[in-house]
Amino acid sequence: MTDYSEMLQKISQTTDFVTCARMTTVLINAVKRNDIKFNDKTANDFRKFMTSELARIRDVLPTLPDYEQKDKLFYYEDQLIGLFTFLTMNAVPFSDGDFALMTDVCKTVDAEQRVYNAINSMLKLDSIEADDAKKLIDTVSGVTDEYERGMFYTAFVDGNDNGAIKKFTPEAKTVVADYIAKEIDRYIAADEPTETIIRCLEYAADVCGKFACDKLLDAAERILKVKHSNVRYYALRTLIASERDVPTEVVAEMAEDLEYAELTYSLVARNGKITLFPKKYANPEYLAKSDMVHWLCYPTELGKKPDEIELLGTVDVKRHPYYIFKYKSDSDNLSDDIKNRWLIGWSSNDGGTFSEFVPLDMCEKKTLEKTLKYIKKKFI
């Protein structure tokens, strides 16, 4: 039987709670995949890990300086509750004290999530009236932490997937639209917008499309003035979906940004506005490179653009062309032995964009052609 105690210890010694959450998810998936049958030692190791980590959350939470840090802790707490559910389904025993600790942590976390709870309570209503919306806005307006206040948009993006926005009466939609439009103008007017404000604008641009009224579509047009591609992308998506005209120069600037060029190209192409996209960027190699860069920017990958990226060559996989790239990065997500070394990745138009952070020099053969064939056979 696999001994998971080393991994459990490693998680408990990690101070970044997002990393803890991801490692816990990997751990749960590994246990499920290996169909682990818990003996007494393994069951006790997992029980002690879960309870000690919940106790750590309880102790650390009051010391955190802002809601963004707390939100990372909430994410980890959610994964631990998932682990608890999984363990109980596998008959791992917990004491009354364990249950009391879990209940205490859940209540403490719940009390901190003012905006999140207020929105979710409202979205559970069968019909959302103007007074319900005003009550929510009063709660959100009373929050001074920008990150927590921005949870307002996150909840509406998620809530729309369940058809929640359809519950709003026209009057309630007007209340929400007025608030969002004013907040967008406040964000845009910021002399030096913080990362949190940029994040709020990104989500707000998306929410504008969920309500899709003239006031918010006008606000989305104003958002296009913000020189951040992630914000502009969602504003463009909102405006195009609502059949509003979008400035050609904004699309051109998005096409120049490797991280968002392919996404922008796909957006205008599927909406019949391909003529907005500059022809000089509408070539398969550039779009594949853009897709590769966007993938590498995910927090779970490099977390930022590579410092250098070049095309190695192309291979065909099941009649689909795959563009193989080499790239360098000093990302903290990379181990020291592969930082600033040429690594390989690949991209295709069938969704096959990926990288395992494998160094190029481990794949190199006598000729480039043989190197490409080896990468195709070994990794793709």
Summary of the structure (lengths in Angstrom):
residues: 380
radius of gyration: 24.1
end to end distance: 31.3
largest distance: 72.4
contacts: 1162
relative contact order: 0.05
helix: 63%
strand: 8%
